[in-house]
Amino acid sequence: MSILLIGAQVGLIYGPLALGIYFALNILSLPDLTLEGSFGIGGASTAVALVAGLDPATALLIGILGGATAGLITGLLHVYLRMNVLLAGILMTTAAWSISLAIMGAGNISLLSQATIFTWVEGLGFSGQWAAIIVGALASGLVALVLIWFLHTNYGLSMRASGLNIQTARSFGIRTEARQIVGLIIANGLAAASGALVVQSQGFMDVSIQTGVIVVGLAALMIGMSVFKTPKIIPSILGVLLGILVYRVVVTIALKLGLPPYFVKLVTALVVFGIIAVRANGLGLIAFPGTKAAKKNARERLEYLENDRVVNIT
């Protein structure tokens, strides 16, 4: 039970990040790496706002705005400068490190003497652990409900159509470029929300918190998509939230077994590798040579290699 509580305590505040990655990859079909940089910008903006004396809720909104701005810039680079979104995301994530340092004016900021959303909840009589679980659950739940509602509106449906088949969407008169820009703003705003919550939860902001954080969201996405193999919005979003909890429980178990903390990112990568391998190959992954399963897997692998190409970014 304690492992589940620790997993929920740490994992739920990463829910908005995981949903932002889901939004970019599964709804927009855009592999945007800016999300990692937006996570750091959201944390940096929130920390500076708290130190400046703003209340935690306003500081959170400022953090979200910072990440959304990064998403806007990536969208403009992609749409108006015709830059591949993967390249634009890499450039923005690289720039985000310097932007975060510029916002903070230092490599780290302590927030131990500042009021946060978590201390607000603790003031209601909850322990630190339960305060983190409650805030994370409310944040992830609210984001999930808003996304479910939004993606069933006319604008949300047009955004889904743009991600599913951009040529067909254009033939129906949908302004796909505008949908991509707005979508990237939303996705990066969600990533920044997680960054802002993480900073308030841990009581300090360090510029390195963004490093590799996108893999956490990818792990949640892969786990969720493996549990709920459906294109439907509601089960997919619930699957992503379930995935972040499962991922954090796995990491918690690994640490409980004595794995050094500096191996956490290695465990994260191995979890993602394993899930992708099983999801892509199924039983063919362990099929004996010459069997029908092995032959089927070989055919599918060949088709994949024939169709998979690196997009020209020049």
BAFI-459974 format. One line per field, with one value per residue (C-alpha): residue number from 1; residue in one letter; x, y, z. Coordinates in nm, 4 decimals. Each point is the difference from the previous one (the first is absolute). Layout:
REM BAFI-459974
num NUM_...
residuo a_...
x X_...
y Y_...
z Z_...
This chain:
REM BAFI-459974
num 1_2_3_4_5_6_7_8_9_10_11_12_13_14_15_16_17_18_19_20_21_22_23_24_25_26_27_28_29_30_31_32_33_34_35_36_37_38_39_40_41_42_43_44_45_46_47_48_49_50_51_52_53_54_55_56_57_58_59_60_61_62_63_64_65_66_67_68_69_70_71_72_73_74_75_76_77_78_79_80_81_82_83_84_85_86_87_88_89_90_91_92_93_94_95_96_97_98_99_100_101_102_103_104_105_106_107_108_109_110_111_112_113_114_115_116_117_118_119_120_121_122_123_124_125_126_127_128_129_130_131_132_133_134_135_136_137_138_139_140_141_142_143_144_145_146_147_148_149_150_151_152_153_154_155_156_157_158_159_160_161_162_163_164_165_166_167_168_169_170_171_172_173_174_175_176_177_178_179_180_181_182_183_184_185_186_187_188_189_190_191_192_193_194_195_196_197_198_199_200_201_202_203_204_205_206_207_208_209_210_211_212_213_214_215_216_217_218_219_220_221_222_223_224_225_226_227_228_229_230_231_232_233_234_235_236_237_238_239_240_241_242_243_244_245_246_247_248_249_250_251_252_253_254_255_256_257_258_259_260_261_262_263_264_265_266_267_268_269_270_271_272_273_274_275_276_277_278_279_280_281_282_283_284_285_286_287_288_289_290_291_292_293_294_295_296_297_298_299_300_301_302_303_304_305_306_307_308_309_310_311_312_313_314
residuo m_s_i_l_l_i_g_a_q_v_g_l_i_y_g_p_l_a_l_g_i_y_f_a_l_n_i_l_s_l_p_d_l_t_l_e_g_s_f_g_i_g_g_a_s_t_a_v_a_l_v_a_g_l_d_p_a_t_a_l_l_i_g_i_l_g_g_a_t_a_g_l_i_t_g_l_l_h_v_y_l_r_m_n_v_l_l_a_g_i_l_m_t_t_a_a_w_s_i_s_l_a_i_m_g_a_g_n_i_s_l_l_s_q_a_t_i_f_t_w_v_e_g_l_g_f_s_g_q_w_a_a_i_i_v_g_a_l_a_s_g_l_v_a_l_v_l_i_w_f_l_h_t_n_y_g_l_s_m_r_a_s_g_l_n_i_q_t_a_r_s_f_g_i_r_t_e_a_r_q_i_v_g_l_i_i_a_n_g_l_a_a_a_s_g_a_l_v_v_q_s_q_g_f_m_d_v_s_i_q_t_g_v_i_v_v_g_l_a_a_l_m_i_g_m_s_v_f_k_t_p_k_i_i_p_s_i_l_g_v_l_l_g_i_l_v_y_r_v_v_v_t_i_a_l_k_l_g_l_p_p_y_f_v_k_l_v_t_a_l_v_v_f_g_i_i_a_v_r_a_n_g_l_g_l_i_a_f_p_g_t_k_a_a_k_k_n_a_r_e_r_l_e_y_l_e_n_d_r_v_v_n_i_t
x 0.0000_0.2822_0.1520_-0.3301_-0.0266_0.3551_-0.0690_-0.3129_0.1762_0.2775_-0.1779_-0.3228_0.1711_0.1538_-0.3490_-0.0325_0.3408_-0.1055_-0.3272_0.1919_0.2166_-0.3143_-0.1536_0.3050_0.0681_-0.3418_-0.2285_0.2232_0.2370_0.2877_0.3164_0.0607_0.3022_-0.0658_-0.2052_0.3173_0.1159_-0.3475_0.0060_0.3116_-0.1294_-0.3228_0.1957_0.2349_-0.2822_-0.1972_0.3000_0.0806_-0.3650_-0.0149_0.3182_-0.1431_-0.2904_-0.2780_-0.2435_0.0557_-0.3029_0.1096_0.3566_-0.1341_-0.1863_0.3149_0.1922_-0.2643_0.0161_0.3779_-0.0275_-0.2830_0.2179_0.2724_-0.2603_-0.1131_0.3545_0.0426_-0.3305_0.1038_0.3360_-0.1763_-0.2815_0.1480_0.3688_-0.0823_0.2309_-0.0517_-0.1731_0.2577_0.2854_-0.1949_-0.0624_0.3658_0.1039_-0.2629_0.0929_0.3650_-0.0944_-0.2304_0.2976_0.1430_-0.3452_-0.0607_0.3358_-0.0790_-0.3400_0.1477_0.3247_0.1697_0.0259_-0.2476_-0.2501_-0.1148_-0.3721_0.0058_-0.1151_-0.2728_-0.3629_-0.1015_-0.3168_0.1208_0.0457_-0.3520_-0.1360_0.2206_-0.1549_-0.3351_0.1407_0.1429_0.3487_0.2610_-0.0506_-0.3756_0.0253_0.2150_-0.2466_-0.3012_0.1577_0.1320_-0.3340_-0.1924_0.2411_0.0108_-0.3742_-0.0852_0.2314_-0.1450_-0.3593_0.0768_0.1806_-0.2871_-0.2466_0.2195_0.0758_-0.3744_-0.0701_-0.0067_0.3406_0.1421_-0.1406_0.1586_0.3304_-0.0288_-0.0769_0.3093_0.2155_-0.1639_0.0211_0.1101_-0.0791_-0.3566_-0.0446_0.1116_-0.2448_-0.2807_0.1190_0.1704_0.2873_0.2420_0.2919_-0.1929_-0.1084_0.3619_0.1123_-0.2854_0.0617_0.3686_-0.0907_-0.2361_0.2447_0.2878_-0.2211_-0.0862_0.3671_0.0733_-0.2816_0.1764_0.3286_-0.1686_-0.1563_0.3245_0.1858_-0.2634_-0.0035_0.3758_0.0569_0.2683_0.0649_0.3119_0.0649_0.0808_-0.3540_-0.0967_0.2752_-0.1493_-0.3449_-0.1679_0.0927_-0.2185_-0.2976_0.0826_0.0129_-0.3472_-0.1284_0.1389_-0.1364_-0.3410_-0.0238_0.0964_-0.2759_-0.2710_0.0600_-0.2660_-0.0104_-0.2891_0.0781_-0.1327_0.1708_0.3194_0.0200_-0.0816_0.2662_0.2629_-0.0789_0.0089_0.3321_0.1642_-0.1079_0.1285_0.3290_0.0556_-0.0893_0.2594_0.2642_-0.0955_0.0336_0.3398_0.1195_-0.1453_0.2031_0.3167_0.0596_0.2132_-0.2008_0.2287_-0.1292_-0.3576_0.0316_0.1494_-0.2990_-0.2303_0.1665_-0.0076_-0.3712_-0.0751_0.2175_-0.1753_-0.3515_0.0670_0.1587_-0.2947_-0.2577_0.1607_0.0880_-0.2429_0.0593_0.2341_0.2580_0.0599_-0.0998_0.2339_0.1605_-0.2046_-0.3347_-0.2980_0.0317_0.3666_-0.0732_-0.2850_0.2240_0.2706_-0.2506_-0.1293_0.3548_0.0850_-0.3120_0.0878_0.3548_-0.1288_-0.2485_0.2036_0.2055_0.1743_-0.1678_0.2302_0.0479_0.1938
y 0.0000_0.2405_-0.0594_0.0913_0.3166_0.1033_-0.0686_0.2152_0.2713_0.0422_-0.1128_0.1985_0.3388_-0.1250_-0.0705_0.3293_-0.0634_-0.3492_0.1386_0.2739_-0.2635_-0.1973_0.3133_0.0748_-0.3553_-0.1645_0.2939_0.2279_-0.2713_0.2402_-0.1333_0.3197_-0.0084_0.3547_-0.1605_-0.0771_0.3611_0.1285_-0.2119_0.1878_0.3416_-0.0631_-0.0892_0.2984_0.2497_-0.1341_0.0113_0.3620_0.0991_-0.1602_0.1738_0.3281_-0.0411_-0.1205_-0.2588_-0.3651_-0.0152_0.3107_-0.1317_-0.3244_0.1919_0.1995_-0.3264_-0.1385_0.3201_-0.0340_-0.3539_0.0961_0.2775_-0.2541_-0.2113_0.3048_0.0670_-0.3630_0.0187_0.3181_-0.1507_-0.3068_0.1722_0.3279_-0.0832_-0.3500_-0.1577_-0.3664_-0.0161_-0.2464_0.2391_0.2996_-0.1881_-0.0927_0.3621_0.1308_-0.2570_0.1000_0.3664_-0.0739_-0.0857_0.3508_0.1569_-0.1694_0.1228_0.3514_-0.0063_-0.1180_0.1956_-0.3013_-0.3759_-0.0705_0.1738_-0.1133_0.0192_-0.1447_0.3281_0.0567_-0.1013_-0.2503_-0.1755_-0.2998_0.1975_0.1375_-0.3549_-0.0954_0.2921_-0.1812_-0.2759_-0.2402_-0.1488_0.0923_-0.3301_0.0308_0.3657_-0.1032_-0.2756_0.2316_0.2829_-0.2406_-0.1796_0.3275_0.1395_-0.3170_-0.0568_0.3583_-0.0075_-0.3359_0.1251_0.3209_-0.1933_-0.2480_0.2877_0.2023_-0.2893_-0.0587_0.3613_0.1044_0.1636_-0.3025_-0.2345_0.2106_-0.0186_-0.3797_-0.0105_0.2090_-0.2452_-0.3063_0.1062_0.3517_-0.0170_-0.1146_0.2620_0.2732_-0.1241_0.0680_0.3578_-0.0487_0.2414_-0.2715_0.2378_0.1926_-0.3271_-0.1142_0.3252_-0.0019_-0.3687_0.0571_0.2881_-0.2289_-0.2912_0.2148_0.1827_-0.3363_-0.0969_0.3320_-0.0650_-0.3171_0.1885_0.2624_-0.2654_-0.1937_0.3147_0.0874_-0.3597_-0.0426_0.3485_0.1141_0.0565_-0.1294_0.0536_-0.3688_-0.1206_0.0053_-0.2393_-0.3268_0.0755_-0.0664_-0.3676_-0.0137_0.1171_-0.2397_-0.2893_0.0944_0.0318_-0.3376_-0.1769_0.1628_-0.0760_-0.3608_-0.0384_0.1740_-0.0816_0.2324_0.3318_0.1192_0.3112_-0.0848_-0.3400_0.1363_0.2903_-0.2258_-0.2408_0.2751_0.0881_-0.3676_-0.0272_0.2757_-0.1740_-0.3394_0.1557_0.1707_-0.3197_-0.1898_0.2623_-0.0046_-0.3791_0.0233_0.2469_-0.2119_-0.2946_0.2015_0.1378_0.3173_0.3193_0.0906_-0.3093_0.1331_0.1412_-0.3298_-0.1844_0.2483_-0.0625_-0.3787_0.0104_0.1969_-0.2326_-0.3053_0.1354_0.1114_-0.3360_-0.1992_0.2369_-0.0117_-0.3697_-0.1758_-0.3732_0.0233_0.1473_-0.3406_-0.2191_-0.2788_0.0282_-0.1681_0.0255_0.1877_0.2691_0.0567_0.0174_0.2441_0.2147_-0.0016_0.1137_0.2807_0.1091_0.0149_0.2053_0.2355_0.0522_0.0619_0.2631_0.1652_0.2917_0.2890_0.3206_0.2387_0.2978_0.2184
z 0.0000_0.0834_-0.3446_-0.1661_0.2099_-0.0874_-0.3668_0.0120_0.2011_-0.2557_-0.3155_-0.0051_-0.0245_-0.3265_-0.1351_-0.1925_-0.1619_-0.1116_-0.1372_-0.1820_-0.1672_-0.0863_-0.1502_-0.2158_-0.1189_-0.0164_-0.0786_-0.2085_-0.1298_0.0703_0.1736_0.1961_0.2312_0.1209_0.2771_0.1924_-0.0161_0.0856_0.3154_0.1146_-0.1070_0.1905_0.3120_-0.0311_-0.0598_0.2951_0.2344_-0.0872_0.0396_0.3458_0.1135_-0.1299_0.2429_-0.2282_0.1284_-0.1065_-0.2329_-0.1913_-0.0119_-0.1497_-0.2713_-0.0796_-0.0361_-0.2361_-0.2054_-0.0290_-0.1365_-0.2330_-0.1423_-0.0769_-0.1795_-0.1962_-0.1182_-0.1091_-0.1873_-0.1795_-0.0933_-0.1368_-0.1884_-0.1226_-0.0324_-0.1317_0.2548_0.0838_0.3388_0.1326_-0.0819_0.1322_0.3249_0.0392_-0.0506_0.2435_0.2649_-0.0343_0.0318_0.2939_0.2216_-0.0462_0.0227_0.3354_0.1301_-0.1226_0.1715_0.3314_-0.0110_0.1616_-0.0348_0.2797_0.2261_0.3441_0.0744_0.3524_0.1528_-0.2612_0.0158_-0.2680_-0.1103_0.1984_0.3225_-0.0521_0.0002_0.2949_0.1863_-0.0269_0.2212_-0.2585_0.0168_-0.2606_-0.1827_-0.0188_-0.0989_-0.2990_-0.0942_0.0277_-0.2013_-0.2641_-0.0291_-0.0299_-0.2591_-0.2107_0.0327_-0.0960_-0.3019_-0.1079_0.0253_-0.1910_-0.2744_-0.0337_-0.0310_-0.2372_-0.2354_-0.0454_-0.0983_-0.3656_0.0309_0.1788_-0.2632_-0.2748_0.1874_0.0208_-0.3725_-0.0730_0.1889_-0.1507_-0.3660_-0.0741_-0.3737_0.0600_0.2722_-0.2411_-0.2627_0.2490_0.0453_0.3379_0.0634_0.1012_0.0562_0.2642_0.1625_0.0256_0.1625_0.2522_0.0704_0.0719_0.2326_0.1938_0.0184_0.1214_0.2465_0.1548_0.0207_0.1699_0.2484_0.1118_0.0297_0.2159_0.2242_0.0371_0.1059_0.2595_0.1245_0.0472_0.1415_-0.2418_-0.3683_-0.1684_-0.3694_-0.0451_0.0857_-0.3672_-0.1103_-0.1238_0.1402_-0.3344_0.0368_0.3130_-0.2042_-0.2819_0.2462_0.1268_-0.3559_-0.1077_0.3083_-0.0416_-0.3708_0.0700_0.2592_-0.2036_-0.3663_-0.1360_-0.1900_0.2179_0.2007_0.3476_0.0440_-0.1555_0.2445_0.2942_-0.1251_-0.0009_0.3628_0.0933_-0.1833_0.2051_0.3206_-0.1165_-0.1064_0.3342_0.1876_-0.2069_0.0797_0.3689_0.0120_-0.1695_0.2630_0.2812_-0.1303_0.0495_-0.3487_0.0228_-0.0718_-0.2902_-0.1824_-0.0061_-0.3510_-0.1185_0.1468_-0.1748_-0.3349_0.0475_0.0901_-0.3180_-0.2110_0.1398_-0.0475_-0.3575_-0.0854_0.1364_-0.1490_-0.3456_-0.0142_0.2318_0.0256_-0.2965_0.2338_0.1589_-0.2960_-0.1046_-0.3467_-0.2716_0.1813_-0.1423_0.2660_-0.0860_-0.3728_0.0572_0.2157_-0.2691_-0.2662_0.2232_0.0801_-0.3712_-0.0749_0.2831_-0.1260_-0.3528_0.1160_0.2748_-0.1246_0.1691_-0.1124_-0.1821_0.2313_-0.2423
